[in-house]
């Protein structure tokens, strides 16, 4: 176990280094003098001078990178030019909203995706199988921001059942919070449900054709017990691991979903930062996301390692 | 005579390309996907002749009119014909899909080939850089790139193309690693061919099938990504028509002009679905195990 962890960490450190170079290098793409662009329309000489000194713009690229990376290692992702707050504080402020959205979306995706995948596998080549495959294709092909707009049209404008936008904290009003989150979470979970359905179907088909399932059936066990206790439990390990890897899709999707439903989360933070040319926030959000993704990947790998006795040796 | 001619004809027809086409023809969903994609390509090419109105022409007497005989898909918030804008918007979406995947292929295939064929420290370096890019979620990386490059359709295509490159690097590398140990590659090496010739003439052509499938599916992802960037205001800039930016405007008028949102979204869905169906069909047709 220790050897395995050490091996994984040895590949993660260079990856994190390259992520940071890539993200810091984004600044090089800005056309012209970054200080002039970051100072905004005012072109205030004191602001420009301040930016030059704080960002070490007179220094060569590797030196500037070293200053920035040194800060990142200490948890300093820079300061928002517009809100004048540390980027990390802004991220931590917005993160709980997006995490709540992502968790509800993942539950919805698991329920729909795993159920459809199991049905599709046990009824292979039947009408149910085709229907589940069509639903998966629909999920993969629908732009989630359009689905969001269509759901607002149906459930908010036409039926008046759910609020079209906005966010209420669950600590203030739990029912209001769920009413505001259910549509965006469904929109976000839709595409992931499709991916999970395909994974579940292939994992279940593989498990259902294995010897121990045949043995369980030969013993005369009830088909429900065979499917749920013997097949699904074993098929779930790769599904959950792959589910963890869908975290990136969740965050990408959250950017658009939060924009459609005006949810003040992580995604809205990056979009607002883009339009306010708050580049430190953009860099900070990407760095944070990539690090979280790498950490989650590691957790999924370790979880898979622990759950699979053959790997543990 | 005729009994001999028939097997010969079958034998002549069974070239790899013909076999793939024959298998693809048997997959009805893939053929439907291909037909819809061709339909969209024709719409994009003949947009000036097909679209009933100028997509930029405003009309204050026809603001937010519901679909009618004069305007089949209705009009938008400044009286522009939605059908004409949807037809012209096909150009931005298809262009973004094709150009960004070409960028990904042009960058990803040579780098993947280099990593897989040369191996060693070069492979380790390229693999770590690829991991780093894959650690940034695709759309978030594309948004960040588009933000720093500046909002325009060209920059959106570059951002999407660069963000999708690591997938092609990884896929090419994996294929090359599998192919380069084959006997025919060994034979080519024993004959004294230079490494670049072996890589380009013997390894790459035998590693290309999964790349074709991935490219088709990547076009679908790129079409959604372009629409997403345009929806956020980072792609095609107004007043030029694009499905994503049309949806961005439409969401503000959803309660009194829902048709503004329905058609551009449906077009994205249809085009992406068609590329996905085609990609799935190609995967089956190109897989020798099936």
Interface residues (C-beta under 8 A of the other chain):
Chain A: X11 X14 X15 X16 X17 X18 X19 X21 X22 X23 X26 X27 X29 X30 X31 X137 X138 X140 X141 X142 X143 X145 X146 X149 X150 X152 X153 X157 X164 X248 X249 X251 X252 X253 X255 X256 X259 X260 X270 X271 X273 X274 X275 X279 X282 X283 X285 X286 X289 X290 X291 X293 X294 X297
Chain B: X128 X129 X131 X132 X133 X135 X136 X137 X138 X139 X140 X141 X143 X144 X145 X146 X147 X148 X149 X150 X220 X224 X227 X228 X231 X232 X233 X234 X247 X250 X251 X254 X255 X258 X261 X262 X264 X265 X268 X269 X272 X273 X276 X277
